[in-house]
């Protein structure tokens, strides 16, 4: 996409959130700033960054942003102050040899998935099927008849056969559901692992969205997904679709 060097515009309201999509505009420039930071960096501690980003998302109108978000940004030295503290710039980005250090200081741009349900819990849910419950009840009735019969009999065989059938059905259902869950999680991971265009060492390079770190300068084109929480420092007719976040279909113009 075409690149027009920004003329040091004032910092605009932030954009962010995995799932948002830039659908208009030639290009937007963002600095990734994740909420879940672990340690301070360049004078900006985790509390400062996370509090500012939280304030930005709570401001629903331009008036609120000018009253809260913008003054908070100015307290951090404005856009230039933030970039200087994070040792980055729009033209040169960050150094490639600092990626590991920044990831250790701030964490990874990755939302951890919840642990999958154990297979025994899936089997227990499958056993709650009304038809299987009825079969289990029938099996225990057969055992009860065997116990109270005067001369005994072979009713226990019928009960054991019913329980064996229930066991097979529950096992097959649990294994299939467990495998489907694993495949679904793997598909989601592959879908979320997309490439983004960033500036590192003064060059534009494509990196995985999971390799973004605090301080990265991200170039967004029309249709790109916003890969992390950040602030806009240069734009050309930038609009964001927040349908996945709020359900609204109207594009949100940033600045």
C-alpha positions in Angstrom: 0.0 0.0 0.0 1.2 3.5 -0.7 3.2 5.3 2.1 2.9 9.0 2.8 5.4 10.0 5.5 3.5 11.7 8.4 4.2 15.3 9.2 4.4 14.8 13.0 0.6 15.0 13.5 -0.8 15.1 17.0 -1.6 11.8 18.6 -5.0 10.6 17.7 -7.4 8.5 19.8 -6.2 5.0 20.2 -7.4 2.0 18.2 -7.1 -1.5 19.4 -8.6 -4.8 20.3 -8.1 -8.1 18.5 -11.0 -8.5 16.0 -11.3 -4.9 14.9 -10.7 -4.3 11.2 -9.5 -1.2 9.3 -11.8 -1.0 6.3 -11.1 2.4 5.0 -8.1 4.7 4.5 -4.8 4.2 2.7 -2.7 3.6 5.8 -2.6 4.0 9.6 0.4 3.9 11.8 0.1 2.4 15.2 2.4 1.7 18.1 1.6 -1.6 19.8 1.1 -1.2 23.5 -0.3 -4.3 25.2 -2.4 -4.0 28.3 -0.8 -6.9 30.1 2.7 -5.5 30.6 4.9 -7.0 33.3 7.7 -4.4 33.9 8.3 -0.7 33.3 10.3 0.4 30.3 11.9 3.6 29.5 10.2 5.5 32.3 6.7 4.2 31.5 5.6 1.6 34.0 2.9 -0.9 33.5 0.4 1.0 35.6 0.8 4.1 33.5 0.3 2.4 30.1 -2.5 0.1 31.2 -4.4 3.0 32.9 -4.1 5.2 29.9 -5.3 2.5 27.5 -8.2 1.7 29.8 -9.1 5.4 30.0 -9.1 5.6 26.2 -11.5 2.7 25.8 -13.8 4.1 28.4 -14.1 7.4 26.6 -17.0 7.0 24.2 -17.1 10.5 22.7 -14.7 13.0 21.3 -15.4 15.4 24.2 -14.6 12.7 26.8 -11.4 11.8 24.9 -10.3 15.5 24.9 -11.1 15.7 28.6 -9.4 12.5 29.7 -7.3 10.6 27.2 -5.5 13.5 25.5 -4.4 15.1 28.8 -3.2 11.7 30.1 -1.2 11.3 26.9 0.3 14.8 27.4 1.3 13.8 30.9 3.4 11.1 29.4 5.1 13.5 27.1 2.7 13.3 24.2 3.3 11.0 21.2 7.0 11.9 20.9 7.5 11.4 24.6 6.0 7.9 24.5 8.1 6.9 21.5 11.2 8.3 23.1 10.5 6.5 26.4 9.9 3.2 24.5 13.0 3.8 22.4 11.2 3.7 19.1 10.3 6.0 16.2 7.9 6.0 13.2 10.8 6.0 10.7 13.1 3.4 12.3 10.9 1.4 14.7 12.7 -0.8 17.2 15.9 -2.8 16.8 15.4 -6.4 16.0 17.9 -7.5 18.7 15.6 -5.9 21.3 12.5 -8.1 20.5 13.4 -10.8 23.0 14.2 -8.3 25.7 10.9 -6.4 25.2 8.9 -9.7 25.2 10.5 -10.6 28.5 9.7 -7.1 29.9 6.2 -6.7 28.6 4.9 -10.2 27.7 3.8 -11.7 24.4 1.0 -10.4 22.2 -0.9 -13.6 22.7 -4.2 -14.2 24.4 -3.8 -17.6 26.3 -6.5 -20.1 25.6 -8.4 -21.8 28.3 -7.4 -25.3 29.2 -9.4 -27.9 27.4 -11.9 -29.9 29.3 -10.5 -33.3 30.4 -11.9 -36.3 28.6 -13.5 -37.6 31.8 -15.7 -34.5 32.1 -16.7 -34.9 28.4 -17.6 -38.5 29.1 -19.7 -37.5 32.2 -21.6 -35.0 30.1 -22.3 -37.6 27.5 -23.5 -40.0 30.2 -26.2 -37.4 31.1 -28.1 -38.2 27.8 -31.7 -39.2 28.8 -31.6 -42.4 26.8 -28.4 -43.5 28.4 -29.7 -42.7 31.8 -32.8 -44.8 31.1 -30.6 -47.7 29.9 -28.5 -47.5 33.1 -31.7 -47.6 35.2 -32.9 -50.7 33.2 -29.6 -52.4 34.0 -29.9 -51.8 37.7 -33.5 -53.0 37.6 -32.2 -56.3 36.1 -29.6 -56.6 38.9 -32.3 -55.9 41.4 -34.5 -58.7 40.0 -31.6 -61.0 40.1 -31.1 -60.3 43.8 -34.7 -60.8 44.8 -35.4 -63.8 42.6 -35.8 -67.0 44.8 -34.0 -69.4 42.6 -31.7 -66.9 40.8 -31.5 -66.6 37.1 -29.6 -65.0 34.3 -31.1 -61.5 34.6 -27.6 -60.1 35.5 -26.4 -61.0 32.0 -28.9 -58.6 30.5 -27.9 -55.9 32.9 -24.2 -56.4 32.1 -24.9 -56.2 28.4 -26.8 -53.0 28.8 -24.0 -51.4 30.9 -21.4 -52.6 28.3 -23.4 -50.9 25.5 -23.6 -47.7 27.5 -19.9 -47.8 28.2 -19.1 -48.2 24.5 -21.4 -45.3 23.5 -20.0 -43.0 26.1 -16.4 -43.8 25.3 -16.9 -43.3 21.5 -18.8 -40.0 22.1 -16.2 -38.7 24.5 -13.2 -39.5 22.3 -14.9 -38.0 19.2 -15.8 -34.8 21.1 -12.3 -34.5 22.5 -10.7 -34.9 19.1 -13.1 -32.3 17.6 -12.2 -29.9 20.4 -8.5 -30.3 19.7 -9.0 -29.7 16.0 -11.1 -26.7 16.6 -8.5 -25.1 18.9 -5.7 -25.8 16.4 -7.8 -24.2 13.7 -8.4 -21.1 15.8 -4.6 -20.8 16.5 -3.8 -21.0 12.8 -6.5 -18.5 12.0 -5.2 -15.9 14.5 -1.6 -16.3 13.5 -1.5 -13.7 10.7 1.4 -11.6 9.4 1.5 -7.9 10.1 3.7 -5.2 8.5 6.0 -3.5 11.1 9.1 -1.2 11.0 12.2 -2.7 12.5 15.8 -1.5 12.0 14.4 1.2 9.6 12.9 -1.4 7.2 9.4 -2.7 6.7 9.1 -6.4 7.5 6.3 -8.9 7.9 6.2 -10.7 11.3 3.7 -12.9 13.0 1.0 -11.1 15.1 2.3 -13.1 18.0 5.8 -11.6 17.6 4.6 -8.0 18.1 6.1 -6.3 21.2 5.6 -3.0 22.9 7.2 -0.3 20.8 6.5 -1.9 17.4 5.4 0.5 14.7 2.6 -1.2 12.7 1.5 -0.2 9.2 -2.2 -0.8 8.6 -3.8 -0.9 5.1 -7.5 -1.1 4.1 -8.9 -4.4 5.3 -6.1 -5.1 7.9 -7.0 -6.4 11.3 -5.8 -4.3 14.2 -3.3 -6.7 15.9 -2.9 -5.0 19.3 -4.0 -2.1 21.4 -2.2 1.0 20.3 -2.3 4.7 19.4 -2.5 6.3 15.9 0.3 8.6 15.0 -0.4 9.1 11.3 -3.4 8.3 9.1 -5.2 9.0 5.9 -9.0 8.6 6.1 -8.7 5.9 8.7 -12.0 4.2 9.8 -12.4 1.1 12.0 -15.2 -1.5 11.9 -16.0 -2.4 15.5 -18.8 -4.8 14.6 -17.2 -7.8 16.3 -16.7 -5.7 19.5 -19.9 -3.7 19.7 -22.2 -5.1 17.0 -22.4 -1.7 15.3 -22.0 -1.8 11.5 -21.2 1.9 11.2 -17.6 2.6 10.6 -15.8 4.6 13.3 -13.5 7.3 11.9 -10.4 7.9 14.0 -9.5 11.5 14.1 
